[in-house]
Amino acid sequence: MARVKPKRHNIRVDMTAMTDVSFLLLTFFILTAQFAKPDVENITTPSSISEKLLPDGSLMTILSTTDGRFYFTPVENGTERMQLLDNMAKKYGTTFSDEEKAAFTRVTAIGVPMNQLKGFLNLSEEDQENFKAPGVPMDENSKELIDWVEQSLAVNPDYKMAIKGDTDTKYNRVKGLFEGLRDIDFLKFWLITNQEVGPTN
């Protein structure tokens, strides 16, 4: 007696739902991604095997270039940036217009002394990018860089800070910065480094 072969049915998978979910996830990640802003100067950081990550929010950054210039990057919050600018203006006996305050919220980093900041903020964004900044003063005569840190902490004492220095930065420049931070009793900060492969067993 011959066997009865069962009728084969084609298996059909509806991929519509999976495609919809894939595109929704892709759209979500594109819209929520935060792209890192490029540094105002090319800085080659030293390497380390540390795997600690920097905190995402409330982070101030100090950049130190090979020729010893300093840049200060305040936190991203626009309202708190305006408050910081008001604090610095009061300390240095100057004022800023609403347009200059709005421009301050958009700058990547501060790289000029206070007496040049108004002129810098009145430049177009393209001119600001091409401007060769002298750096924020940090020496025996003027410690404006420390003032920026101190006035930032007056806005929000929970701010954290990271320092990104070039491998060729002179030690005495960085030492002066550390001593200035010690003078305002700000002793905890991160040093930004390149990830280095640790020793293998």
Stockholm file with secondary structure:
# STOCKHOLM 1.0

chainA/1-201         MARVKPKRHNIRVDMTAMTDVSFLLLTFFILTAQFAKPDVENITTPSSISEKLLPDGSLMTILSTTDGRFYFTPVENGTERMQLLDNMAKKYGTTFSDEEKAAFTRVTAIGVPMNQLKGFLNLSEEDQENFKAPGVPMDENSKELIDWVEQSLAVNPDYKMAIKGDTDTKYNRVKGLFEGLRDIDFLKFWLITNQEVGPTN
#=GR chainA/1-201 SS CCCCCCCCCCCCCCCHHHHHHHHHHHHHHHHHCCCCCCCSSCCCCCEECCCCCCCSSSEEEEEECTTSCEEEECCSCHHHHHHHHHHHHHHHTCCCCHHHHHHHHHCSCBCSCHHHHHHHHTSCHHHHHHCCCCCCCCSSSCCHHHHHHHHHHHHCTTCEEEEEECTTSCHHHHHHHHHHHHHTTCCCCEECCEECCCCCC
#=GC SS_cons         CCCCCCCCCCCCCCCHHHHHHHHHHHHHHHHHCCCCCCCSSCCCCCEECCCCCCCSSSEEEEEECTTSCEEEECCSCHHHHHHHHHHHHHHHTCCCCHHHHHHHHHCSCBCSCHHHHHHHHTSCHHHHHHCCCCCCCCSSSCCHHHHHHHHHHHHCTTCEEEEEECTTSCHHHHHHHHHHHHHTTCCCCEECCEECCCCCC
//
